[in-house]
Amino acid sequence: MSDQEQNAEPAGEKIRLPGGSLQPVLIAVGLSLLLIGVLDLWYLSVIGLLIMVVAIYGWIRNAIREHGELPSGH
């Protein structure tokens, strides 16, 4: 390691990554049920649509909460 690397200041800010989430999986399952239901069983479409709406709502709610937890200036 050179002197420049040893004397370098730390990076400007810490990288923040969101935690894992089941919402994308639930949206995919809901969409699959919705499309299967369109072909044959209408009640699967209703169940799929409900799963998708609830998952999208939860995903957006979590994104808003995580955005509120960021330090000011972001």
PQR file of N, CA, C, O and H, with PARSE charges and radii, in Angstrom:
ATOM      1  N   MET A   1       0.844  -1.170   0.000 -0.4000 1.5000
ATOM      2  CA  MET A   1       0.000   0.000   0.000 -0.0000 2.0000
ATOM      3  C   MET A   1       0.892   1.237   0.000  0.5500 1.7000
ATOM      4  O   MET A   1       1.865   1.303   0.752 -0.5500 1.4000
ATOM      5  N   SER A   2       0.573   2.192  -0.821 -0.4000 1.5000
ATOM      6  CA  SER A   2       1.397   3.396  -0.912 -0.0000 2.0000
ATOM      7  C   SER A   2       1.029   4.380   0.196  0.5500 1.7000
ATOM      8  O   SER A   2       0.027   4.213   0.892 -0.5500 1.4000
ATOM      9  H   SER A   2      -0.217   2.138  -1.432  0.4000 1.0000
ATOM     10  N   ASP A   3       1.884   5.435   0.346 -0.4000 1.5000
ATOM     11  CA  ASP A   3       1.622   6.465   1.352 -0.0000 2.0000
ATOM     12  C   ASP A   3       0.327   7.205   1.057  0.5500 1.7000
ATOM     13  O   ASP A   3      -0.393   7.596   1.977 -0.5500 1.4000
ATOM     14  H   ASP A   3       2.698   5.570  -0.219  0.4000 1.0000
ATOM     15  N   GLN A   4       0.027   7.399  -0.229 -0.4000 1.5000
ATOM     16  CA  GLN A   4      -1.206   8.107  -0.593 -0.0000 2.0000
ATOM     17  C   GLN A   4      -2.437   7.316  -0.157  0.5500 1.7000
ATOM     18  O   GLN A   4      -3.402   7.900   0.338 -0.5500 1.4000
ATOM     19  H   GLN A   4       0.612   7.082  -0.976  0.4000 1.0000
ATOM     20  N   GLU A   5      -2.415   6.008  -0.333 -0.4000 1.5000
ATOM     21  CA  GLU A   5      -3.562   5.189   0.057 -0.0000 2.0000
ATOM     22  C   GLU A   5      -3.732   5.156   1.569  0.5500 1.7000
ATOM     23  O   GLU A   5      -4.861   5.140   2.059 -0.5500 1.4000
ATOM     24  H   GLU A   5      -1.631   5.534  -0.734  0.4000 1.0000
ATOM     25  N   GLN A   6      -2.632   5.144   2.316 -0.4000 1.5000
ATOM     26  CA  GLN A   6      -2.717   5.105   3.768 -0.0000 2.0000
ATOM     27  C   GLN A   6      -3.206   6.432   4.328  0.5500 1.7000
ATOM     28  O   GLN A   6      -3.877   6.446   5.360 -0.5500 1.4000
ATOM     29  H   GLN A   6      -1.715   5.156   1.917  0.4000 1.0000
ATOM     30  N   ASN A   7      -2.892   7.541   3.679 -0.4000 1.5000
ATOM     31  CA  ASN A   7      -3.276   8.860   4.170 -0.0000 2.0000
ATOM     32  C   ASN A   7      -4.587   9.358   3.582  0.5500 1.7000
ATOM     33  O   ASN A   7      -5.011  10.474   3.881 -0.5500 1.4000
ATOM     34  H   ASN A   7      -2.347   7.529   2.841  0.4000 1.0000
ATOM     35  N   ALA A   8      -5.231   8.555   2.755 -0.4000 1.5000
ATOM     36  CA  ALA A   8      -6.473   8.984   2.116 -0.0000 2.0000
ATOM     37  C   ALA A   8      -7.589   9.082   3.153  0.5500 1.7000
ATOM     38  O   ALA A   8      -7.647   8.299   4.101 -0.5500 1.4000
ATOM     39  H   ALA A   8      -4.886   7.648   2.512  0.4000 1.0000
ATOM     40  N   GLU A   9      -8.473  10.060   2.952 -0.4000 1.5000
ATOM     41  CA  GLU A   9      -9.621  10.221   3.835 -0.0000 2.0000
ATOM     42  C   GLU A   9     -10.657   9.148   3.511  0.5500 1.7000
ATOM     43  O   GLU A   9     -10.698   8.648   2.387 -0.5500 1.4000
ATOM     44  H   GLU A   9      -8.426  10.696   2.181  0.4000 1.0000
ATOM     45  N   PRO A  10     -11.483   8.795   4.473 -0.5600 1.5000
ATOM     46  CA  PRO A  10     -12.520   7.795   4.208  0.2800 2.0000
ATOM     47  C   PRO A  10     -13.539   8.328   3.182  0.5500 1.7000
ATOM     48  O   PRO A  10     -13.632   9.532   2.944 -0.5500 1.4000
ATOM     49  N   ALA A  11     -14.275   7.425   2.605 -0.4000 1.5000
ATOM     50  CA  ALA A  11     -15.277   7.806   1.602 -0.0000 2.0000
ATOM     51  C   ALA A  11     -16.265   8.801   2.186  0.5500 1.7000
ATOM     52  O   ALA A  11     -16.441   8.869   3.403 -0.5500 1.4000
ATOM     53  H   ALA A  11     -14.200   6.447   2.799  0.4000 1.0000
ATOM     54  N   GLY A  12     -16.910   9.572   1.317 -0.4000 1.5000
ATOM     55  CA  GLY A  12     -17.788  10.664   1.729 -0.0000 2.0000
ATOM     56  C   GLY A  12     -18.978  10.262   2.570  0.5500 1.7000
ATOM     57  O   GLY A  12     -19.323  10.978   3.510 -0.5500 1.4000
ATOM     58  H   GLY A  12     -16.767   9.517   0.329  0.4000 1.0000
ATOM     59  N   GLU A  13     -19.612   9.156   2.274 -0.4000 1.5000
ATOM     60  CA  GLU A  13     -20.772   8.755   3.054 -0.0000 2.0000
ATOM     61  C   GLU A  13     -20.912   7.243   3.041  0.5500 1.7000
ATOM     62  O   GLU A  13     -20.360   6.554   2.184 -0.5500 1.4000
ATOM     63  H   GLU A  13     -19.331   8.574   1.511  0.4000 1.0000
ATOM     64  N   LYS A  14     -21.651   6.755   3.995 -0.4000 1.5000
ATOM     65  CA  LYS A  14     -21.876   5.320   4.108 -0.0000 2.0000
ATOM     66  C   LYS A  14     -22.951   4.894   3.114  0.5500 1.7000
ATOM     67  O   LYS A  14     -23.954   5.587   2.941 -0.5500 1.4000
ATOM     68  H   LYS A  14     -22.099   7.314   4.691  0.4000 1.0000
ATOM     69  N   ILE A  15     -22.742   3.770   2.473 -0.4000 1.5000
ATOM     70  CA  ILE A  15     -23.729   3.256   1.524 -0.0000 2.0000
ATOM     71  C   ILE A  15     -24.865   2.625   2.308  0.5500 1.7000
ATOM     72  O   ILE A  15     -24.643   1.822   3.214 -0.5500 1.4000
ATOM     73  H   ILE A  15     -21.927   3.208   2.614  0.4000 1.0000
ATOM     74  N   ARG A  16     -26.076   2.995   1.950 -0.4000 1.5000
ATOM     75  CA  ARG A  16     -27.259   2.462   2.630 -0.0000 2.0000
ATOM     76  C   ARG A  16     -28.049   1.625   1.636  0.5500 1.7000
ATOM     77  O   ARG A  16     -28.461   2.114   0.585 -0.5500 1.4000
ATOM     78  H   ARG A  16     -26.256   3.647   1.214  0.4000 1.0000
ATOM     79  N   LEU A  17     -28.256   0.353   1.981 -0.4000 1.5000
ATOM     80  CA  LEU A  17     -29.030  -0.540   1.138 -0.0000 2.0000
ATOM     81  C   LEU A  17     -30.305  -0.935   1.866  0.5500 1.7000
ATOM     82  O   LEU A  17     -30.282  -1.164   3.075 -0.5500 1.4000
ATOM     83  H   LEU A  17     -27.921  -0.045   2.835  0.4000 1.0000
ATOM     84  N   PRO A  18     -31.420  -1.018   1.141 -0.5600 1.5000
ATOM     85  CA  PRO A  18     -32.652  -1.448   1.790  0.2800 2.0000
ATOM     86  C   PRO A  18     -32.578  -2.922   2.164  0.5500 1.7000
ATOM     87  O   PRO A  18     -31.831  -3.690   1.559 -0.5500 1.4000
ATOM     88  N   GLY A  19     -33.343  -3.299   3.145 -0.4000 1.5000
ATOM     89  CA  GLY A  19     -33.386  -4.693   3.565 -0.0000 2.0000
ATOM     90  C   GLY A  19     -34.131  -5.549   2.548  0.5500 1.7000
ATOM     91  O   GLY A  19     -34.722  -5.036   1.598 -0.5500 1.4000
ATOM     92  H   GLY A  19     -33.950  -2.675   3.637  0.4000 1.0000
ATOM     93  N   GLY A  20     -34.093  -6.847   2.760 -0.4000 1.5000
ATOM     94  CA  GLY A  20     -34.800  -7.763   1.884 -0.0000 2.0000
ATOM     95  C   GLY A  20     -36.315  -7.556   1.973  0.5500 1.7000
ATOM     96  O   GLY A  20     -36.829  -7.024   2.957 -0.5500 1.4000
ATOM     97  H   GLY A  20     -33.613  -7.265   3.531  0.4000 1.0000
ATOM     98  N   SER A  21     -37.002  -7.981   0.937 -0.4000 1.5000
ATOM     99  CA  SER A  21     -38.429  -7.751   0.894 -0.0000 2.0000
ATOM    100  C   SER A  21     -39.129  -8.889   0.155  0.5500 1.7000
ATOM    101  O   SER A  21     -38.606  -9.424  -0.822 -0.5500 1.4000
ATOM    102  H   SER A  21     -36.584  -8.413   0.138  0.4000 1.0000
ATOM    103  N   LEU A  22     -40.299  -9.244   0.627 -0.4000 1.5000
ATOM    104  CA  LEU A  22     -41.111 -10.252  -0.044 -0.0000 2.0000
ATOM    105  C   LEU A  22     -42.084  -9.639  -1.051  0.5500 1.7000
ATOM    106  O   LEU A  22     -42.703 -10.368  -1.826 -0.5500 1.4000
ATOM    107  H   LEU A  22     -40.724  -8.810   1.421  0.4000 1.0000
ATOM    108  N   GLN A  23     -42.226  -8.336  -1.051 -0.4000 1.5000
ATOM    109  CA  GLN A  23     -43.207  -7.701  -1.916 -0.0000 2.0000
ATOM    110  C   GLN A  23     -43.020  -8.022  -3.399  0.5500 1.7000
ATOM    111  O   GLN A  23     -44.019  -8.288  -4.069 -0.5500 1.4000
ATOM    112  H   GLN A  23     -41.723  -7.745  -0.421  0.4000 1.0000
ATOM    113  N   PRO A  24     -41.806  -8.014  -3.954 -0.5600 1.5000
ATOM    114  CA  PRO A  24     -41.684  -8.369  -5.372  0.2800 2.0000
ATOM    115  C   PRO A  24     -42.157  -9.786  -5.676  0.5500 1.7000
ATOM    116  O   PRO A  24     -42.743 -10.036  -6.730 -0.5500 1.4000
ATOM    117  N   VAL A  25     -41.904 -10.710  -4.757 -0.4000 1.5000
ATOM    118  CA  VAL A  25     -42.361 -12.095  -4.948 -0.0000 2.0000
ATOM    119  C   VAL A  25     -43.880 -12.149  -4.895  0.5500 1.7000
ATOM    120  O   VAL A  25     -44.506 -12.819  -5.716 -0.5500 1.4000
ATOM    121  H   VAL A  25     -41.428 -10.508  -3.902  0.4000 1.0000
ATOM    122  N   LEU A  26     -44.478 -11.449  -3.935 -0.4000 1.5000
ATOM    123  CA  LEU A  26     -45.935 -11.436  -3.824 -0.0000 2.0000
ATOM    124  C   LEU A  26     -46.584 -10.799  -5.050  0.5500 1.7000
ATOM    125  O   LEU A  26     -47.635 -11.249  -5.506 -0.5500 1.4000
ATOM    126  H   LEU A  26     -43.969 -10.905  -3.268  0.4000 1.0000
ATOM    127  N   ILE A  27     -45.962  -9.759  -5.576 -0.4000 1.5000
ATOM    128  CA  ILE A  27     -46.503  -9.126  -6.789 -0.0000 2.0000
ATOM    129  C   ILE A  27     -46.445 -10.097  -7.965  0.5500 1.7000
ATOM    130  O   ILE A  27     -47.382 -10.165  -8.760 -0.5500 1.4000
ATOM    131  H   ILE A  27     -45.108  -9.393  -5.205  0.4000 1.0000
ATOM    132  N   ALA A  28     -45.353 -10.845  -8.076 -0.4000 1.5000
ATOM    133  CA  ALA A  28     -45.234 -11.831  -9.156 -0.0000 2.0000
ATOM    134  C   ALA A  28     -46.271 -12.942  -9.009  0.5500 1.7000
ATOM    135  O   ALA A  28     -46.869 -13.370  -9.997 -0.5500 1.4000
ATOM    136  H   ALA A  28     -44.592 -10.790  -7.429  0.4000 1.0000
ATOM    137  N   VAL A  29     -46.484 -13.407  -7.782 -0.4000 1.5000
ATOM    138  CA  VAL A  29     -47.492 -14.444  -7.544 -0.0000 2.0000
ATOM    139  C   VAL A  29     -48.883 -13.903  -7.862  0.5500 1.7000
ATOM    140  O   VAL A  29     -49.680 -14.578  -8.513 -0.5500 1.4000
ATOM    141  H   VAL A  29     -45.999 -13.059  -6.980  0.4000 1.0000
ATOM    142  N   GLY A  30     -49.171 -12.696  -7.407 -0.4000 1.5000
ATOM    143  CA  GLY A  30     -50.468 -12.083  -7.690 -0.0000 2.0000
ATOM    144  C   GLY A  30     -50.704 -11.898  -9.180  0.5500 1.7000
ATOM    145  O   GLY A  30     -51.803 -12.154  -9.673 -0.5500 1.4000
ATOM    146  H   GLY A  30     -48.523 -12.148  -6.878  0.4000 1.0000
ATOM    147  N   LEU A  31     -49.685 -11.457  -9.896 -0.4000 1.5000
ATOM    148  CA  LEU A  31     -49.817 -11.277 -11.340 -0.0000 2.0000
ATOM    149  C   LEU A  31     -50.030 -12.616 -12.032  0.5500 1.7000
ATOM    150  O   LEU A  31     -50.820 -12.713 -12.971 -0.5500 1.4000
ATOM    151  H   LEU A  31     -48.793 -11.249  -9.496  0.4000 1.0000
ATOM    152  N   SER A  32     -49.332 -13.641 -11.576 -0.4000 1.5000
ATOM    153  CA  SER A  32     -49.505 -14.978 -12.160 -0.0000 2.0000
ATOM    154  C   SER A  32     -50.936 -15.477 -11.953  0.5500 1.7000
ATOM    155  O   SER A  32     -51.565 -15.986 -12.880 -0.5500 1.4000
ATOM    156  H   SER A  32     -48.689 -13.563 -10.814  0.4000 1.0000
ATOM    157  N   LEU A  33     -51.436 -15.326 -10.737 -0.4000 1.5000
ATOM    158  CA  LEU A  33     -52.814 -15.738 -10.471 -0.0000 2.0000
ATOM    159  C   LEU A  33     -53.808 -14.928 -11.293  0.5500 1.7000
ATOM    160  O   LEU A  33     -54.796 -15.464 -11.795 -0.5500 1.4000
ATOM    161  H   LEU A  33     -50.925 -14.912  -9.984  0.4000 1.0000
ATOM    162  N   LEU A  34     -53.540 -13.642 -11.424 -0.4000 1.5000
ATOM    163  CA  LEU A  34     -54.410 -12.784 -12.225 -0.0000 2.0000
ATOM    164  C   LEU A  34     -54.474 -13.260 -13.667  0.5500 1.7000
ATOM    165  O   LEU A  34     -55.556 -13.344 -14.248 -0.5500 1.4000
ATOM    166  H   LEU A  34     -52.737 -13.207 -11.016  0.4000 1.0000
ATOM    167  N   LEU A  35     -53.333 -13.570 -14.243 -0.4000 1.5000
ATOM    168  CA  LEU A  35     -53.302 -14.000 -15.637 -0.0000 2.0000
ATOM    169  C   LEU A  35     -53.886 -15.396 -15.819  0.5500 1.7000
ATOM    170  O   LEU A  35     -54.570 -15.649 -16.811 -0.5500 1.4000
ATOM    171  H   LEU A  35     -52.454 -13.502 -13.771  0.4000 1.0000
ATOM    172  N   ILE A  36     -53.633 -16.298 -14.893 -0.4000 1.5000
ATOM    173  CA  ILE A  36     -54.246 -17.634 -14.968 -0.0000 2.0000
ATOM    174  C   ILE A  36     -55.758 -17.520 -14.857  0.5500 1.7000
ATOM    175  O   ILE A  36     -56.495 -18.208 -15.563 -0.5500 1.4000
ATOM    176  H   ILE A  36     -53.077 -16.093 -14.088  0.4000 1.0000
ATOM    177  N   GLY A  37     -56.214 -16.653 -13.972 -0.4000 1.5000
ATOM    178  CA  GLY A  37     -57.648 -16.459 -13.787 -0.0000 2.0000
ATOM    179  C   GLY A  37     -58.332 -15.887 -15.015  0.5500 1.7000
ATOM    180  O   GLY A  37     -59.492 -16.202 -15.281 -0.5500 1.4000
ATOM    181  H   GLY A  37     -55.616 -16.094 -13.398  0.4000 1.0000
ATOM    182  N   VAL A  38     -57.634 -15.055 -15.760 -0.4000 1.5000
ATOM    183  CA  VAL A  38     -58.213 -14.477 -16.976 -0.0000 2.0000
ATOM    184  C   VAL A  38     -58.493 -15.582 -17.988  0.5500 1.7000
ATOM    185  O   VAL A  38     -59.468 -15.509 -18.736 -0.5500 1.4000
ATOM    186  H   VAL A  38     -56.692 -14.799 -15.544  0.4000 1.0000
ATOM    187  N   LEU A  39     -57.645 -16.601 -18.013 -0.4000 1.5000
ATOM    188  CA  LEU A  39     -57.811 -17.689 -18.972 -0.0000 2.0000
ATOM    189  C   LEU A  39     -58.961 -18.627 -18.614  0.5500 1.7000
ATOM    190  O   LEU A  39     -59.667 -19.115 -19.497 -0.5500 1.4000
ATOM    191  H   LEU A  39     -56.853 -16.660 -17.405  0.4000 1.0000
ATOM    192  N   ASP A  40     -59.152 -18.882 -17.305 -0.4000 1.5000
ATOM    193  CA  ASP A  40     -60.108 -19.924 -16.970 -0.0000 2.0000
ATOM    194  C   ASP A  40     -60.970 -19.616 -15.753  0.5500 1.7000
ATOM    195  O   ASP A  40     -62.195 -19.710 -15.823 -0.5500 1.4000
ATOM    196  H   ASP A  40     -58.579 -18.485 -16.588  0.4000 1.0000
ATOM    197  N   LEU A  41     -60.350 -19.253 -14.649 -0.4000 1.5000
ATOM    198  CA  LEU A  41     -61.067 -19.138 -13.375 -0.0000 2.0000
ATOM    199  C   LEU A  41     -61.083 -17.682 -12.913  0.5500 1.7000
ATOM    200  O   LEU A  41     -60.055 -17.150 -12.491 -0.5500 1.4000
ATOM    201  H   LEU A  41     -59.355 -19.177 -14.592  0.4000 1.0000
ATOM    202  N   TRP A  42     -62.238 -17.046 -12.991 -0.4000 1.5000
ATOM    203  CA  TRP A  42     -62.326 -15.617 -12.693 -0.0000 2.0000
ATOM    204  C   TRP A  42     -61.978 -15.306 -11.237  0.5500 1.7000
ATOM    205  O   TRP A  42     -61.438 -14.236 -10.954 -0.5500 1.4000
ATOM    206  H   TRP A  42     -63.072 -17.478 -13.333  0.4000 1.0000
ATOM    207  N   TYR A  43     -62.277 -16.221 -10.307 -0.4000 1.5000
ATOM    208  CA  TYR A  43     -61.995 -15.947  -8.900 -0.0000 2.0000
ATOM    209  C   TYR A  43     -60.495 -15.918  -8.607  0.5500 1.7000
ATOM    210  O   TYR A  43     -60.072 -15.268  -7.652 -0.5500 1.4000
ATOM    211  H   TYR A  43     -62.716 -17.090 -10.538  0.4000 1.0000
ATOM    212  N   LEU A  44     -59.677 -16.617  -9.418 -0.4000 1.5000
ATOM    213  CA  LEU A  44     -58.223 -16.501  -9.262 -0.0000 2.0000
ATOM    214  C   LEU A  44     -57.747 -15.100  -9.648  0.5500 1.7000
ATOM    215  O   LEU A  44     -56.796 -14.575  -9.070 -0.5500 1.4000
ATOM    216  H   LEU A  44     -60.020 -17.145 -10.194  0.4000 1.0000
ATOM    217  N   SER A  45     -58.415 -14.509 -10.622 -0.4000 1.5000
ATOM    218  CA  SER A  45     -58.070 -13.134 -11.001 -0.0000 2.0000
ATOM    219  C   SER A  45     -58.323 -12.171  -9.851  0.5500 1.7000
ATOM    220  O   SER A  45     -57.520 -11.273  -9.599 -0.5500 1.4000
ATOM    221  H   SER A  45     -59.189 -14.935 -11.092  0.4000 1.0000
ATOM    222  N   VAL A  46     -59.425 -12.356  -9.163 -0.4000 1.5000
ATOM    223  CA  VAL A  46     -59.748 -11.482  -8.037 -0.0000 2.0000
ATOM    224  C   VAL A  46     -58.734 -11.662  -6.912  0.5500 1.7000
ATOM    225  O   VAL A  46     -58.258 -10.682  -6.339 -0.5500 1.4000
ATOM    226  H   VAL A  46     -60.077 -13.085  -9.369  0.4000 1.0000
ATOM    227  N   ILE A  47     -58.404 -12.906  -6.598 -0.4000 1.5000
ATOM    228  CA  ILE A  47     -57.420 -13.181  -5.549 -0.0000 2.0000
ATOM    229  C   ILE A  47     -56.052 -12.601  -5.943  0.5500 1.7000
ATOM    230  O   ILE A  47     -55.387 -11.970  -5.122 -0.5500 1.4000
ATOM    231  H   ILE A  47     -58.791 -13.702  -7.064  0.4000 1.0000
ATOM    232  N   GLY A  48     -55.641 -12.814  -7.183 -0.4000 1.5000
ATOM    233  CA  GLY A  48     -54.370 -12.278  -7.664 -0.0000 2.0000
ATOM    234  C   GLY A  48     -54.316 -10.768  -7.611  0.5500 1.7000
ATOM    235  O   GLY A  48     -53.303 -10.185  -7.225 -0.5500 1.4000
ATOM    236  H   GLY A  48     -56.181 -13.326  -7.850  0.4000 1.0000
ATOM    237  N   LEU A  49     -55.420 -10.132  -8.004 -0.4000 1.5000
ATOM    238  CA  LEU A  49     -55.477  -8.671  -7.964 -0.0000 2.0000
ATOM    239  C   LEU A  49     -55.365  -8.158  -6.533  0.5500 1.7000
ATOM    240  O   LEU A  49     -54.664  -7.179  -6.275 -0.5500 1.4000
ATOM    241  H   LEU A  49     -56.243 -10.606  -8.318  0.4000 1.0000
ATOM    242  N   LEU A  50     -56.052  -8.814  -5.607 -0.4000 1.5000
ATOM    243  CA  LEU A  50     -55.970  -8.401  -4.198 -0.0000 2.0000
ATOM    244  C   LEU A  50     -54.558  -8.563  -3.650  0.5500 1.7000
ATOM    245  O   LEU A  50     -54.058  -7.683  -2.949 -0.5500 1.4000
ATOM    246  H   LEU A  50     -56.621  -9.609  -5.817  0.4000 1.0000
ATOM    247  N   ILE A  51     -53.917  -9.676  -3.964 -0.4000 1.5000
ATOM    248  CA  ILE A  51     -52.538  -9.888  -3.513 -0.0000 2.0000
ATOM    249  C   ILE A  51     -51.628  -8.799  -4.072  0.5500 1.7000
ATOM    250  O   ILE A  51     -50.797  -8.247  -3.352 -0.5500 1.4000
ATOM    251  H   ILE A  51     -54.323 -10.391  -4.533  0.4000 1.0000
ATOM    252  N   MET A  52     -51.788  -8.491  -5.358 -0.4000 1.5000
ATOM    253  CA  MET A  52     -50.945  -7.452  -5.971 -0.0000 2.0000
ATOM    254  C   MET A  52     -51.161  -6.091  -5.338  0.5500 1.7000
ATOM    255  O   MET A  52     -50.196  -5.388  -5.038 -0.5500 1.4000
ATOM    256  H   MET A  52     -52.464  -8.939  -5.943  0.4000 1.0000
ATOM    257  N   VAL A  53     -52.407  -5.710  -5.131 -0.4000 1.5000
ATOM    258  CA  VAL A  53     -52.703  -4.383  -4.564 -0.0000 2.0000
ATOM    259  C   VAL A  53     -52.122  -4.256  -3.155  0.5500 1.7000
ATOM    260  O   VAL A  53     -51.520  -3.237  -2.818 -0.5500 1.4000
ATOM    261  H   VAL A  53     -53.191  -6.281  -5.374  0.4000 1.0000
ATOM    262  N   VAL A  54     -52.304  -5.292  -2.335 -0.4000 1.5000
ATOM    263  CA  VAL A  54     -51.779  -5.249  -0.961 -0.0000 2.0000
ATOM    264  C   VAL A  54     -50.255  -5.201  -0.975  0.5500 1.7000
ATOM    265  O   VAL A  54     -49.658  -4.452  -0.202 -0.5500 1.4000
ATOM    266  H   VAL A  54     -52.794  -6.120  -2.608  0.4000 1.0000
ATOM    267  N   ALA A  55     -49.620  -5.984  -1.837 -0.4000 1.5000
ATOM    268  CA  ALA A  55     -48.150  -6.010  -1.897 -0.0000 2.0000
ATOM    269  C   ALA A  55     -47.589  -4.678  -2.394  0.5500 1.7000
ATOM    270  O   ALA A  55     -46.600  -4.181  -1.856 -0.5500 1.4000
ATOM    271  H   ALA A  55     -50.106  -6.592  -2.464  0.4000 1.0000
ATOM    272  N   ILE A  56     -48.214  -4.103  -3.414 -0.4000 1.5000
ATOM    273  CA  ILE A  56     -47.742  -2.809  -3.926 -0.0000 2.0000
ATOM    274  C   ILE A  56     -47.916  -1.729  -2.864  0.5500 1.7000
ATOM    275  O   ILE A  56     -47.031  -0.895  -2.676 -0.5500 1.4000
ATOM    276  H   ILE A  56     -49.018  -4.507  -3.852  0.4000 1.0000
ATOM    277  N   TYR A  57     -49.051  -1.739  -2.171 -0.4000 1.5000
ATOM    278  CA  TYR A  57     -49.273  -0.772  -1.094 -0.0000 2.0000
ATOM    279  C   TYR A  57     -48.204  -0.900  -0.015  0.5500 1.7000
ATOM    280  O   TYR A  57     -47.651   0.104   0.434 -0.5500 1.4000
ATOM    281  H   TYR A  57     -49.770  -2.417  -2.324  0.4000 1.0000
ATOM    282  N   GLY A  58     -47.909  -2.138   0.407 -0.4000 1.5000
ATOM    283  CA  GLY A  58     -46.884  -2.361   1.432 -0.0000 2.0000
ATOM    284  C   GLY A  58     -45.507  -1.935   0.972  0.5500 1.7000
ATOM    285  O   GLY A  58     -44.734  -1.377   1.750 -0.5500 1.4000
ATOM    286  H   GLY A  58     -48.358  -2.954   0.042  0.4000 1.0000
ATOM    287  N   TRP A  59     -45.193  -2.195  -0.292 -0.4000 1.5000
ATOM    288  CA  TRP A  59     -43.890  -1.820  -0.837 -0.0000 2.0000
ATOM    289  C   TRP A  59     -43.726  -0.308  -0.842  0.5500 1.7000
ATOM    290  O   TRP A  59     -42.678   0.211  -0.455 -0.5500 1.4000
ATOM    291  H   TRP A  59     -45.822  -2.649  -0.924  0.4000 1.0000
ATOM    292  N   ILE A  60     -44.753   0.390  -1.276 -0.4000 1.5000
ATOM    293  CA  ILE A  60     -44.694   1.859  -1.306 -0.0000 2.0000
ATOM    294  C   ILE A  60     -44.612   2.412   0.110  0.5500 1.7000
ATOM    295  O   ILE A  60     -43.848   3.343   0.367 -0.5500 1.4000
ATOM    296  H   ILE A  60     -45.604  -0.031  -1.591  0.4000 1.0000
ATOM    297  N   ARG A  61     -45.393   1.848   1.033 -0.4000 1.5000
ATOM    298  CA  ARG A  61     -45.366   2.304   2.425 -0.0000 2.0000
ATOM    299  C   ARG A  61     -43.971   2.117   3.031  0.5500 1.7000
ATOM    300  O   ARG A  61     -43.472   3.004   3.723 -0.5500 1.4000
ATOM    301  H   ARG A  61     -46.014   1.093   0.825  0.4000 1.0000
ATOM    302  N   ASN A  62     -43.344   0.969   2.771 -0.4000 1.5000
ATOM    303  CA  ASN A  62     -41.988   0.733   3.278 -0.0000 2.0000
ATOM    304  C   ASN A  62     -40.974   1.687   2.653  0.5500 1.7000
ATOM    305  O   ASN A  62     -40.069   2.162   3.340 -0.5500 1.4000
ATOM    306  H   ASN A  62     -43.749   0.248   2.209  0.4000 1.0000
ATOM    307  N   ALA A  63     -41.112   1.971   1.369 -0.4000 1.5000
ATOM    308  CA  ALA A  63     -40.192   2.898   0.703 -0.0000 2.0000
ATOM    309  C   ALA A  63     -40.307   4.301   1.300  0.5500 1.7000
ATOM    310  O   ALA A  63     -39.298   4.979   1.497 -0.5500 1.4000
ATOM    311  H   ALA A  63     -41.847   1.585   0.811  0.4000 1.0000
ATOM    312  N   ILE A  64     -41.517   4.730   1.583 -0.4000 1.5000
ATOM    313  CA  ILE A  64     -41.725   6.057   2.172 -0.0000 2.0000
ATOM    314  C   ILE A  64     -41.110   6.102   3.580  0.5500 1.7000
ATOM    315  O   ILE A  64     -40.467   7.084   3.953 -0.5500 1.4000
ATOM    316  H   ILE A  64     -42.337   4.180   1.423  0.4000 1.0000
ATOM    317  N   ARG A  65     -41.316   5.030   4.354 -0.4000 1.5000
ATOM    318  CA  ARG A  65     -40.749   4.977   5.711 -0.0000 2.0000
ATOM    319  C   ARG A  65     -39.222   4.998   5.666  0.5500 1.7000
ATOM    320  O   ARG A  65     -38.590   5.725   6.433 -0.5500 1.4000
ATOM    321  H   ARG A  65     -41.838   4.232   4.051  0.4000 1.0000
ATOM    322  N   GLU A  66     -38.627   4.204   4.773 -0.4000 1.5000
ATOM    323  CA  GLU A  66     -37.165   4.173   4.665 -0.0000 2.0000
ATOM    324  C   GLU A  66     -36.624   5.512   4.183  0.5500 1.7000
ATOM    325  O   GLU A  66     -35.550   5.935   4.610 -0.5500 1.4000
ATOM    326  H   GLU A  66     -39.140   3.614   4.150  0.4000 1.0000
ATOM    327  N   HIS A  67     -37.346   6.173   3.309 -0.4000 1.5000
ATOM    328  CA  HIS A  67     -36.904   7.488   2.837 -0.0000 2.0000
ATOM    329  C   HIS A  67     -36.922   8.499   3.985  0.5500 1.7000
ATOM    330  O   HIS A  67     -36.052   9.365   4.073 -0.5500 1.4000
ATOM    331  H   HIS A  67     -38.218   5.829   2.962  0.4000 1.0000
ATOM    332  N   GLY A  68     -37.911   8.381   4.854 -0.4000 1.5000
ATOM    333  CA  GLY A  68     -37.997   9.287   6.012 -0.0000 2.0000
ATOM    334  C   GLY A  68     -36.877   9.060   7.017  0.5500 1.7000
ATOM    335  O   GLY A  68     -36.544   9.968   7.779 -0.5500 1.4000
ATOM    336  H   GLY A  68     -38.618   7.677   4.783  0.4000 1.0000
ATOM    337  N   GLU A  69     -36.292   7.876   7.035 -0.4000 1.5000
ATOM    338  CA  GLU A  69     -35.212   7.566   7.966 -0.0000 2.0000
ATOM    339  C   GLU A  69     -33.838   8.030   7.492  0.5500 1.7000
ATOM    340  O   GLU A  69     -32.871   7.994   8.254 -0.5500 1.4000
ATOM    341  H   GLU A  69     -36.562   7.138   6.416  0.4000 1.0000
ATOM    342  N   LEU A  70     -33.748   8.468   6.229 -0.4000 1.5000
ATOM    343  CA  LEU A  70     -32.470   8.938   5.717 -0.0000 2.0000
ATOM    344  C   LEU A  70     -32.042  10.224   6.417  0.5500 1.7000
ATOM    345  O   LEU A  70     -32.892  11.004   6.846 -0.5500 1.4000
ATOM    346  H   LEU A  70     -34.533   8.497   5.610  0.4000 1.0000
ATOM    347  N   PRO A  71     -30.738  10.456   6.538 -0.5600 1.5000
ATOM    348  CA  PRO A  71     -30.299  11.721   7.107  0.2800 2.0000
ATOM    349  C   PRO A  71     -30.686  12.897   6.213  0.5500 1.7000
ATOM    350  O   PRO A  71     -30.889  12.726   5.011 -0.5500 1.4000
ATOM    351  N   SER A  72     -30.786  14.066   6.787 -0.4000 1.5000
ATOM    352  CA  SER A  72     -31.179  15.234   5.998 -0.0000 2.0000
ATOM    353  C   SER A  72     -30.144  15.513   4.913  0.5500 1.7000
ATOM    354  O   SER A  72     -28.953  15.261   5.097 -0.5500 1.4000
ATOM    355  H   SER A  72     -30.621  14.205   7.763  0.4000 1.0000
ATOM    356  N   GLY A  73     -30.599  16.022   3.812 -0.4000 1.5000
ATOM    357  CA  GLY A  73     -29.708  16.330   2.692 -0.0000 2.0000
ATOM    358  C   GLY A  73     -29.709  15.254   1.627  0.5500 1.7000
ATOM    359  O   GLY A  73     -28.980  15.371   0.642 -0.5500 1.4000
ATOM    360  H   GLY A  73     -31.566  16.227   3.662  0.4000 1.0000
ATOM    361  N   HIS A  74     -30.501  14.213   1.794 -0.4000 1.5000
ATOM    362  CA  HIS A  74     -30.560  13.144   0.802 -0.0000 2.0000
ATOM    363  C   HIS A  74     -31.829  13.251   0.015  0.5500 1.7000
ATOM    364  O   HIS A  74     -32.072  12.439  -0.877 -0.5500 1.4000
ATOM    365  H   HIS A  74     -31.093  14.118   2.594  0.4000 1.0000
TER
END
